[in-house]
Amino acid sequence: MNQWNESQPIFVQIRTRIIALILDKTVKEGEALPSVRQISTDLSVNPLTVTKAYQSLVELGVVEKKRGLGMFVADGAPEILLKHEREKFLTQEWPRIRTQIEALGLDLNELMKEEGKK
């Protein structure tokens, strides 16, 4: 059984998993992605949920739908995703993280030094 984050729609979480497959090059440009049926069975979710995740990636231009064949990683997908995910992090996640760092009285330079020690 899969653990889903209750604060985020399941299709977004599936989308994130597909993005990870592309960014870590588990599935390379031009290669087929797992089918909607396969993902829905593996994750025990409605196929429409998986379709919605794929559709958002088609709209982003990183997945191509080939009728009768399935979904494929588009050329240039890793670069497009990297740019998109960086922008999303800087505009959505970083401001929240920065606010929490400041609220806790932490110094960013100290945090970076601590990270370097690991």
C-alpha positions in Angstrom: 0.0 0.0 0.0 1.3 3.5 -0.9 1.6 6.3 1.5 0.1 9.5 0.0 0.7 13.0 1.3 -2.7 14.2 2.4 -1.8 17.8 1.7 -1.2 17.3 -2.0 -3.4 15.8 -4.7 -2.4 12.3 -5.7 -2.0 13.3 -9.4 0.6 15.9 -8.3 2.5 13.2 -6.4 2.4 10.9 -9.3 3.6 13.7 -11.6 6.5 14.3 -9.2 7.4 10.6 -9.4 7.4 10.7 -13.2 9.5 13.9 -13.2 12.0 12.1 -11.0 12.2 9.2 -13.5 13.0 11.7 -16.2 15.5 13.9 -14.2 17.5 11.0 -12.8 17.5 9.5 -16.4 15.8 6.2 -15.4 13.7 6.9 -18.5 15.7 8.8 -21.2 14.6 11.1 -24.0 12.6 9.2 -26.6 11.9 6.3 -24.3 8.5 5.0 -23.3 7.2 5.8 -19.9 5.1 3.3 -17.9 1.6 3.0 -19.2 -1.4 4.6 -17.4 -2.7 1.1 -16.7 0.6 -0.1 -15.2 0.9 2.9 -12.9 -2.7 2.8 -11.8 -2.4 -0.9 -11.0 1.0 -0.5 -9.3 -0.1 2.4 -7.2 -3.8 1.3 -6.7 -5.2 4.5 -8.1 -7.8 5.4 -10.6 -6.5 5.5 -14.2 -8.0 9.0 -14.6 -5.7 10.2 -11.8 -2.6 8.9 -13.7 -4.0 10.4 -17.0 -4.3 13.8 -15.3 -0.6 13.6 -14.1 0.5 12.7 -17.6 -1.6 15.4 -19.2 0.1 18.1 -17.0 3.4 16.9 -18.3 2.2 16.9 -21.9 1.1 20.5 -21.5 4.6 21.3 -20.1 6.1 19.8 -23.2 8.2 17.1 -21.5 6.0 14.1 -22.4 4.6 13.2 -25.8 1.5 11.2 -26.3 1.8 8.8 -29.3 -1.6 7.4 -30.2 -1.7 3.6 -29.7 1.8 3.5 -28.4 1.7 5.4 -25.1 3.6 8.2 -23.5 7.2 9.0 -24.3 9.8 11.4 -22.9 10.1 14.4 -25.2 13.5 15.6 -26.6 14.9 18.2 -24.2 12.6 17.1 -21.4 15.4 17.0 -18.7 16.4 20.6 -19.4 12.8 21.9 -19.5 12.0 20.1 -16.2 15.2 21.3 -14.5 14.4 24.9 -15.5 10.7 24.5 -14.4 11.5 22.8 -11.1 14.2 25.3 -10.2 11.8 28.2 -10.9 9.0 26.5 -8.9 11.4 26.0 -6.0 12.6 29.6 -6.0 9.1 31.1 -6.2 7.1 28.7 -4.1 9.3 26.8 -1.7 12.3 29.0 -1.0 10.3 32.0 0.4 8.6 29.6 2.9 12.0 28.1 3.9 13.7 31.5 4.1 10.9 32.8 6.4 11.3 29.8 8.7 15.1 30.2 8.7 14.6 33.8 9.8 11.9 33.0 12.3 14.3 30.5 14.0 17.1 33.0 14.1 19.3 30.9 11.9 22.1 32.3 9.8 22.2 31.1 6.2 26.0 31.2 6.1 26.2 29.0 9.3 23.7 26.5 7.8 25.9 26.3 4.7 29.0 25.7 6.8 27.2 22.9 8.8 26.1 21.3 5.5 29.7 21.4 4.3 30.9 19.4 7.4 28.7 16.4 6.5 
